[in-house]
Amino acid sequence: MSREDKRRIEREKRKAEQRTTPVEEEVATAPPGRERTGVAQFVGEVRSELRRVHWPNRRELVSYSLVVIVALTLMTAFIYGMDSVFKALVFEVFG
């Protein structure tokens, strides 16, 4: 029996043991005695988080904006075209 076979058998035994052991459900509870934070602390934490954010530079901002504008234009043209086709079909059938 090779080393790989022994490891495979060992893995299968561990998996079988994990399946047979009952899993206890953990109930999420709030930590006892935790106080609500004030507005000043909240604003301070928000500001510190915003300092960590990677803000796009001008080139990235322009690039992303152009992608959004082009995608929006294409989708608008597609929906307009579909609306025109369905309008013509409805007028043809009921008109």
C-alpha positions in Angstrom: 0.0 0.0 0.0 1.5 3.3 -1.0 1.8 6.4 1.0 -0.9 8.1 -1.1 -3.3 5.3 -0.5 -2.7 5.5 3.3 -3.3 9.3 3.2 -6.5 8.8 1.2 -7.8 6.2 3.6 -6.9 8.5 6.5 -8.8 11.4 4.9 -11.8 9.3 4.3 -11.9 8.2 7.9 -11.7 11.8 9.1 -14.5 12.8 6.8 -16.7 9.9 8.0 -16.0 10.9 11.6 -17.0 14.5 10.9 -20.3 13.4 9.3 -21.2 11.2 12.3 -20.6 13.8 15.0 -23.6 16.0 15.7 -23.2 19.6 14.9 -24.2 22.0 17.6 -25.9 25.1 16.4 -24.4 28.3 17.5 -26.9 31.0 18.4 -25.8 34.6 17.6 -26.3 36.8 20.6 -25.2 40.3 21.3 -22.3 40.7 23.7 -23.6 41.4 27.2 -23.2 44.9 28.5 -22.4 46.5 25.2 -23.4 50.1 25.2 -24.6 52.1 22.2 -22.1 54.4 20.7 -22.7 58.2 20.5 -23.0 60.2 17.3 -19.5 61.7 17.7 -17.9 58.2 17.9 -19.9 57.1 14.9 -18.8 60.0 12.8 -15.2 59.5 13.9 -15.3 55.9 12.9 -16.9 56.7 9.6 -14.2 59.3 8.8 -11.4 56.8 9.7 -13.0 54.2 7.4 -13.3 56.7 4.6 -9.6 57.4 4.9 -8.8 53.8 4.2 -10.9 53.7 1.0 -9.1 53.6 -2.3 -10.5 56.5 -4.1 -10.1 56.5 -7.9 -7.8 59.0 -9.5 -9.0 61.3 -12.3 -8.0 58.9 -15.1 -9.9 56.0 -13.5 -12.9 58.1 -12.8 -13.1 59.3 -16.4 -12.6 55.8 -17.7 -15.3 54.3 -15.4 -17.7 57.1 -16.2 -17.3 56.6 -20.0 -17.9 52.9 -19.6 -21.2 53.6 -17.7 -22.3 56.2 -20.2 -21.6 53.9 -23.2 -23.4 51.0 -21.6 -26.3 53.2 -20.7 -26.6 54.5 -24.2 -26.4 51.0 -25.7 -29.1 49.7 -23.4 -31.3 52.7 -24.0 -31.0 52.3 -27.8 -31.8 48.6 -27.5 -34.9 49.2 -25.4 -36.0 52.0 -27.7 -35.6 49.6 -30.7 -37.5 46.8 -29.0 -40.3 49.3 -28.0 -40.5 50.5 -31.6 -40.7 46.9 -33.0 -43.4 45.9 -30.5 -45.4 49.1 -31.1 -45.4 48.4 -34.9 -46.5 44.8 -34.2 -49.3 45.9 -32.0 -50.5 48.5 -34.4 -50.3 45.9 -37.2 -52.3 43.3 -35.2 -54.9 45.6 -33.6 -54.7 48.7 -35.7 
